[in-house]
Amino acid sequence: PIYMDNAVVVFRVLEIQKTRVKPLEDLKPTIEGLLRNEKLKAASLNAAKAFRAKAQSADQFEAVAAGDSLQVRETGFFTALGYIPQLGRDQAFSAAAFKLKPGQISDAVEGERGAYVLMGLAEQPADMQAWETQKEAYKRQLLQRKQNQFYSAWMKDLMDKAKIEDYRDWYF
C-alpha cells in the first residue's frame, strides 16, 4: 500500500509490456500538436514584440491594442504565487507583473499559453494588520503539515523495516 495524505492506495499490475519504441504513426498527432503550439507561441511572441514597439506609453496602450485587434484584459489583484484571474497560473506573467510600477509597460513576455505585454495599473501593499491576525493560524497550519509529514515518514520507515509473518492460514 501507498499512504497518501487522506488515503491508502493499493495497486494491482494488470499487464507488463516490453520496452519498445512507439511507431511514428501513433506519435504523429502528438508531434503535430506540439509543433503547432510552438509555432503559435512564436507568432504570439512576435506580435507582442511588435505591439510593444508601437505602444510607447500607457496612454497609447489600449488604442494600439484596438488597432491591432488584440485583447486587453484586466486581471485585478493577485499574489505572486497565486491564481491569476482571467489567466490561471503563469510564473513568467506573474514575475513580469510584480516588477512593474503603475503606468509602466513590460517588454513582451513569453508565458505558458502565449505571449503578453503587461501594463501596471496599481499595486496593493501587503495588509500587515491582516497578516498579524492570521499569522498564528498559518503557524499552526504549517506545524500540523510538518507533523503529518514526520509521522508519515516515521510510519513508512517502520513498515519498511518490519518483518511480518502471515499466519492467517493457520486459523482460517
PyMOL commands that set and color helices and strands:
alter all, ss='L'
color gray80, all
select helices_A, chain A and resi 24-54+58-67+91-97+128-161+168-171
alter helices_A, ss='H'
color red, helices_A
select strands_A, chain A and resi 2-3+8-9+109-110+115-116
alter strands_A, ss='S'
color yellow, strands_A
deselect
rebuild
show_as cartoon
